[in-house]
């Protein structure tokens, strides 16, 4: 069998390959080497056997994101810069299979980091086309990995899962998938609510890196209680436990990701290989001539609790702080409104500004509140009857009278395109039966341009 990387096409899997094609590990596939960043816009892998049967393996959506969109994030623009003493090379050195196998086996992980050519293809993508994204991830890791690790440690989940948001969202808290999943951990709304995340018109806690990380760790812990295998856990995280259970059933009850592989959705077939590749990339970037972006840690932050509605623009204007910085620190507020009147919410601010907020909160709440928080609490209904109603009725009656007078003087009409006998009868105050009798029509067929007597 071989892997062929192609430009993504709008076609679907037409059949499932025989189970025997996939049961061995590593997979007997030869991968095309694509080791530079001058690659086509390939978003899927095609696995083909010697008889020409094909199965699509889709890359996770975050592996198709544009680097420019990531660099436009506030955290990236403000705190990440190119390293002055280390430059990421354009070419990706190639290594024999044995090197990848040995490197993966040396990583200090609980999870299995097995090698095969599907994994190799994902590694080549990160180290080739996505090598500048890897540089960005390495710099941004200083912001996010401590948060992820704290959450995973709380639920006793393997720490290597801290790299799951790389393939889920490319570390973008505002990422939204085509299916509606959101945030760094890409929760669907129903799953997010199940794990305690507020989601409404004003708040989406899926986008809060801290709250979403603890929810994700809880979910991963629960999935492990079901499947008892971490590869199956992250497969279920991607496509849902129902789809993994279906694949296990179709594979004869075997609980092994690589054996149920052909029965999984196309993206899930690429999901575990992408996760292994992300772990490889974040550990062996230097061997592939990739330099981390230099990061400057943001100022320490603190939170203030609010129990009144407040707009982030009110906070930014009174405290004279950057509104984009506030949005980045508080990504869960979808429309810049903190609905503290609904329930107390925390606003994250630079530490010094948190103290100033407490001292100036009355001024903040009052600043431009009518314009920024313009929902009315109570309104009066105008129940006065308009004086022009009776004259309007009179005008309508007069028009109807003129129309009837006009209809009564008409002797015949010309059939319009699309007309029917019933439509002509309604317009002329008569009946279909009378029209048929006047015009000697036995059926109901009439043609455009035909003259028909109406009285």
C-alpha angles and dihedrals in degrees: 000000000000139000118235118190112212139172109272113268132189098252134112137218107280097193144356116259116238111279093239091069092069109030099097127078123243095038113239095239131130112218125213109238114237105172106156133072091241094090136140120257093267117169102168143039123225116212110204129185126208091268093057098254112148136203123186120230110191123206113235112267094250089061088066097052120123114250091221091062090053093048090053092063112111094239091051095046094045106036107023126075136165112272111254097210100039126052124193108238121229095230129067115218116232123231132190120258092256091063093055092046091051095046094049091049091053095057112109097239137138090209122080111258099190125174128231134140094269087058089045091054090054091047090052090052094053093043093042121031094012099042093114089050088053088054089054093046090053091054094044091048088081089065101041112025096072089054092048093046093051091053095045092047091052091059095036092243119154109273093225086076087075085088093059092093088059091067093033101051110350085248092296112141090197096051115131120188126218087256094054100259111144144192133029092305094039100231119186111229095252094049092045092054091047088058095048103265117144112233121176139121093291105029132046110174091183084082094054105098093207101045093038091050093055091046091050092049089051091050093048090050091052092048091052089056087057102043106020091210123091095213089055089045094059091041087056090045087059104041104014131262092269093063092046091050090050090051091049090051093049090049091056098263097302112149099208121115094215092050096048088042099111092051096056126093115273096254092048090054086061096039104078092042089051091050091052089047092051090053090049092048094050091050104037103033092119092059087057095051095253119144121204116240111252111253130204110201113235121243117281114275137211135187133239123198118228127194096183130067112267134173120225088230089062090054094045094048098047096040092038095230131143111274091210090056090052091050091051092050091046106034093154093075102087099191100026090260119124105204096209091154089066093052134328113286131188121235115202116219138164106281096252092047092051089063092047090050090059092050094046103033097119090053090047094050092048098045110113090326096152092058099038098038100035101156108125117228094202135010135186120233116230100231098171113123111237113248093222096064097092094047089048090054090048092052090048091051091048091051091048090050092051090048092052090047090051091048092049092056094048115101101181140001137205116245111244125215109279094016123145130195091251092053091049090047092053093049093051102040096247140101135260090241092056092048091052091049094047093048102033092241113162101180128025102260117123131160135220112267094026117133114231127188112231098185 
